[in-house]
Amino acid sequence: MNLYPFFKRKGYMEKRQERYRIGLIVGNVEDVFSNQVCKGAMDAVEITGDDLFIFPVKYLDRCDIDKKDPKQKYEYQYNVLLSYANSKALDMLLICLSSIGYMSSEERCMEVLNSFDGIPVLLIASEVEGYSCVKYDNVSGFKEGLTYLINKRGCNQIGMLAGTKQNSDARERLDVYKEVLEKNGIPINEKLIVRGELSEKCKESAEILIANNPYLDAIVCANDAMALAVYEVLALSDRKIGKDICVLGFDDIEEAAYMKPPLATVRADASILGYRAVIEAHAILDDSYLTEARKIIVATKFILRESTSGVSDLNITSGQENAEDYKKKLQEMIHMNHRMNIVNRDMLMFGNSNVNNYANFLEAFTIANINSCYMYLLSKPSEHHEYHKWTLPETIYLRSYRIGEEVVELPRSKQRLSIDDIFNNTYLSKERRTYIIIDIYSRELQYGILMCELPYQYYHYLEMVCYQISIAIKIMDLFSIQEKLLIDKEEMVHKLKAENLLLDDISNKDELTGLLNRRGFINGVEKLLALENNIGAKAAIIYVDLNYLKQINDRYNHEEGDFAIKICALVLEDTLGESGIIGRIGGDEFVGAILVSDYGEGDNIKRQVKINLQKYSNRINKPYEITASIGVYEFEVKDGLLLNSLMEQADDLLYEDKKRKGPFMETRRNGE
């Protein structure tokens, strides 16, 4: 008895939940088969109530075949999505293995399949011992079509444009071709069989088949996409399809009925494969007593059309009824493209790497019915070279997300997530969702992913969306590099100025308060942290934001605002004493640094600053109170500390304190 491989996961059989998280790995969703599998799976989860996560990879080892096409050079980057799909947060994976691996060896396909050890797997359109699968009946409909060609049209020179040896569906269809010919007394001629890619890119194979066999009276194709290539080649000859030569396809893609002439084919609806796969996956997850791998066969049917009958079917609609829908979709994509170009323009002309750019991007990334999207980025771009194994980092950062019209930017301290949390975190919608995962990359660099609810009708534009996203993130990265170079340049200038003490004193002081300015504070603290005697000591960064400075300026004039700033500076000097380093780094922002004897002393400093501010407010004759929000971050001094990072940590804590500040208080003095 074969056990499901997914039962390897410890404790899995006891697992139960209201809604499952199902992953779907498909090939390029712009290809008909993958696109239709997605459609069926999306329809099914509307019934099962499960969450669906679609991973649109490309094709394993395709770059080996497409060396002559420079546009394919970086297609391997899409396959990092296989690493994201290898997540414990997913309850089951549905994999179109024969589709993504149709150019690869069986060993390579098994290597990919075995990489998901411990995760439940169900195969779509392929069969591997020990795994449940949902696949086509490659026999009945194809037999019916071939038999029609032989018995009704009298064909006996039937060529086959076969798929690759690695594709199990293509192998089965070739076996059916040989079986039907032998059964009808037609000898097998290997010259009439030419293999090719299972797509429109098999034009060269079609040319070879037709050129080497001038007496062909019929061509059967492993799928409809290959038939499109046959049509293109025959269009250059004087042979009329359906009259002089018959053509038979397989799949019954949407375009088949509208080809000229309409293509006879075998109706094998890939959307049914996706639909049945989800239904089966849900049933397996619901029933822990299922222990044997099951095989579900989706029926096929021969569809007679003019390419084999030679008779025009006037009942076939032209498809013009969908012109308005197509125009609407295209217009929306143009509008989105325009908005994203504006974001990119603004970043180029006025921007920097500030997190607000992520919000601007998500606001621009709007298509009708996109209810949510999540921007997950790596801490820094990760190189991924062809033929080198890429390892997904353990953590990723949720920079920003959008639900409906609301765009949310998380505090820096909240952005870091484990990789498994991508598909299961508190920021995801509580309602059932179908997400598609879009890879973000530029040449050899991986940046992260965008997870969004892209409506199915836009899946054919997914690659364009991927490019737009990647361009935006690349620009942000370039600005980040530029900022670092500017910081390095500024630090070099600081070192030169340090040689002149007088200029150093002038350039490092804040004119209003006499405190250090940002430059002076950074120089002072970096020296403090660099002292050998201080290594191992405990220290604290104190970030202070004077509350309600704008209200004081607006109601009582800027002189009063300046007075409040000076009082805050005086309180910080009194509290930290001569051992502290204090700077004014913005209009109402102050920052301090001091060595402390033990952790927890920072809270005492924060408390004392607020007490001293209250004392001054009670003592001075002013109609307002002077208060501040404070964040204190304690740390151990050691080599490699980055002051900017320490200040950001303190700033995050200040942000939390600011949320608890009271209202602006006005007081009455001298009995008023």
Disulfide bonds with the S-S distance in Angstrom:
none
